[in-house]
Amino acid sequence: MRLVSLRPDGARHRTWLHAEPGRFGGWWIPPGTPVLDEGGTWSSPYPVAALAWPRAWFQVFVLLKTDSTDYYVNICTPPCLGADVVWIDLDLDVRVEGGRVWVADEDEFQARSQVYPPAWRTAAQQAVETVQDAAKFGAHPFRPSFADALRAEWALRSRPGGMVFG
């Protein structure tokens, strides 16, 4: 399956070419998985757990780096779950790195948000507040124990002859 992020006009924004179901309710993006975006192709050197919920106006990438866990949260429409997981990116991102929480790409949101339906603008701003609060208070999925469980699942999954979930 693929994870597909679209612009509000339907143009492709970013596509993760391979994602595997995880036991945690989301998808694994293995290290080295090609990601296509407007700037070309890139990949992550570490495993990434992707989480999305049917009614949430955000999705969370848990970046399982060797020496830390960071989070990249896309503010977006709720996903369409099918053969691929598809959402519309609303430009805003919440970053959580080294215990610091901040909003990125507010300028992009301001520049483009006038073409969004008013309900999308409101939902995006509410989603930012929800995510910031969850990250600051260590709520799921920002809880360290959840990241530890993800690391353990990835270790089992990636071990030769290891278990494959999904």
C-alpha positions as CSV (number, residue, x, y, z in Angstrom):
1,M,0.0,0.0,0.0
2,R,1.0,3.6,-0.5
3,L,0.5,6.7,1.6
4,V,-0.6,9.6,-0.6
5,S,-0.7,13.3,0.3
6,L,-2.6,15.6,-2.1
7,R,-2.8,19.3,-2.4
8,P,-6.3,20.8,-2.2
9,D,-6.5,21.1,-6.0
10,G,-5.9,17.3,-6.3
11,A,-2.2,17.6,-7.3
12,R,0.1,15.1,-5.7
13,H,2.1,16.6,-2.8
14,R,4.0,13.6,-1.5
15,T,3.8,9.8,-2.0
16,W,5.4,7.1,0.2
17,L,5.7,4.2,-2.2
18,H,5.5,1.4,0.3
19,A,3.9,1.1,3.7
20,E,3.2,-2.1,5.6
21,P,0.4,-2.5,8.2
22,G,1.7,-2.5,11.8
23,R,0.3,-4.2,14.9
24,F,-0.1,-0.7,16.5
25,G,-3.0,0.4,14.2
26,G,-0.9,2.3,11.7
27,W,1.7,1.6,9.0
28,W,5.4,1.0,8.9
29,I,7.5,2.9,6.4
30,P,10.8,0.9,6.3
31,P,14.1,2.7,6.1
32,G,15.0,3.5,2.5
33,T,11.4,3.5,1.2
34,P,11.3,6.0,-1.7
35,V,9.2,9.1,-1.1
36,L,8.2,11.2,-4.1
37,D,7.5,14.9,-3.7
38,E,7.7,18.1,-5.6
39,G,11.4,18.4,-4.9
40,G,12.3,14.9,-6.2
41,T,12.8,11.5,-4.4
42,W,14.1,11.0,-0.9
43,S,14.0,8.4,1.8
44,S,14.4,8.0,5.6
45,P,17.4,6.2,7.0
46,Y,15.4,5.0,10.0
47,P,12.0,3.3,10.4
48,V,8.9,5.5,10.6
49,A,5.6,4.6,12.1
50,A,2.7,6.4,10.4
51,L,-0.6,6.9,12.2
52,A,-3.9,8.2,10.9
53,W,-7.4,8.1,12.3
54,P,-10.7,8.2,10.3
55,R,-12.0,11.4,11.9
56,A,-8.8,13.2,12.8
57,W,-7.6,16.3,11.0
58,F,-3.9,15.3,11.4
59,Q,-1.7,12.3,11.0
60,V,1.5,11.5,12.9
61,F,4.8,10.2,11.7
62,V,6.8,8.7,14.5
63,L,10.5,9.0,13.5
64,L,12.4,6.2,15.2
65,K,15.9,7.6,14.9
66,T,18.8,5.7,16.4
67,D,19.3,8.0,19.3
68,S,15.9,9.7,19.7
69,T,12.2,9.7,18.7
70,D,10.9,12.7,16.9
71,Y,7.4,13.4,15.5
72,Y,6.3,15.0,12.4
73,V,2.5,15.8,12.3
74,N,0.8,16.8,9.1
75,I,-2.3,18.8,9.6
76,C,-4.6,17.4,6.9
77,T,-8.1,16.2,6.1
78,P,-9.2,12.9,7.6
79,P,-7.7,10.1,5.5
80,C,-9.5,8.0,2.9
81,L,-8.6,4.4,3.7
82,G,-8.6,2.0,0.8
83,A,-6.0,0.3,-1.3
84,D,-4.0,3.4,-0.5
85,V,-4.3,5.9,2.4
86,V,-5.0,9.3,0.9
87,W,-5.4,12.7,2.6
88,I,-5.3,16.4,1.6
89,D,-2.4,18.3,3.1
90,L,-3.4,21.6,4.7
91,D,0.2,23.0,4.9
92,L,0.5,23.3,8.7
93,D,2.8,20.9,10.5
94,V,3.5,20.3,14.1
95,R,7.1,19.2,14.9
96,V,8.2,17.5,18.1
97,E,11.9,17.2,18.5
98,G,14.0,17.0,21.6
99,G,11.0,17.8,23.8
100,R,10.3,21.0,21.9
101,V,6.9,21.5,20.2
102,W,6.4,24.0,17.4
103,V,4.3,24.8,14.4
104,A,5.9,24.8,11.0
105,D,4.8,26.2,7.7
106,E,2.3,28.8,9.1
107,D,3.3,31.1,6.2
108,E,2.3,28.4,3.6
109,F,-1.0,27.9,5.4
110,Q,-1.7,31.7,5.4
111,A,-0.8,32.0,1.7
112,R,-3.0,29.0,0.6
113,S,-5.7,28.8,3.2
114,Q,-8.0,31.3,1.5
115,V,-8.8,28.6,-1.1
116,Y,-9.8,26.1,1.6
117,P,-13.4,25.8,2.7
118,P,-13.9,27.7,5.9
119,A,-14.6,24.4,7.8
120,W,-11.1,23.2,6.7
121,R,-9.4,26.3,8.1
122,T,-11.2,25.9,11.4
123,A,-10.5,22.2,11.6
124,A,-6.8,22.8,10.8
125,Q,-6.4,25.4,13.5
126,Q,-8.2,23.2,16.1
127,A,-6.0,20.2,15.1
128,V,-2.9,22.2,15.7
129,E,-4.1,23.0,19.3
130,T,-5.1,19.4,19.9
131,V,-1.7,18.1,18.7
132,Q,0.3,20.7,20.6
133,D,-1.6,19.8,23.9
134,A,-1.1,16.1,23.3
135,A,2.6,16.5,22.7
136,K,3.1,18.8,25.6
137,F,1.4,16.4,28.0
138,G,2.8,13.2,26.6
139,A,-0.5,11.8,25.5
140,H,-0.8,9.1,22.9
141,P,1.0,8.8,20.5
142,F,3.6,11.1,22.1
143,R,4.0,8.9,25.1
144,P,7.6,7.5,25.5
145,S,6.2,4.1,26.3
146,F,4.4,4.0,22.9
147,A,7.7,4.8,21.2
148,D,9.4,2.0,23.1
149,A,6.7,-0.4,22.0
150,L,7.1,0.7,18.4
151,R,10.9,0.1,18.7
152,A,10.3,-3.3,20.1
153,E,7.9,-4.2,17.3
154,W,10.3,-2.9,14.7
155,A,13.1,-5.0,16.2
156,L,11.0,-8.2,16.0
157,R,9.9,-7.3,12.5
158,S,13.3,-6.6,11.1
159,R,15.1,-9.5,12.7
160,P,16.0,-12.3,10.2
161,G,13.2,-14.8,10.4
162,G,11.4,-12.3,12.6
163,M,7.7,-11.9,12.9
164,V,5.8,-10.0,10.2
165,F,2.7,-8.3,11.5
166,G,-0.2,-7.1,9.4
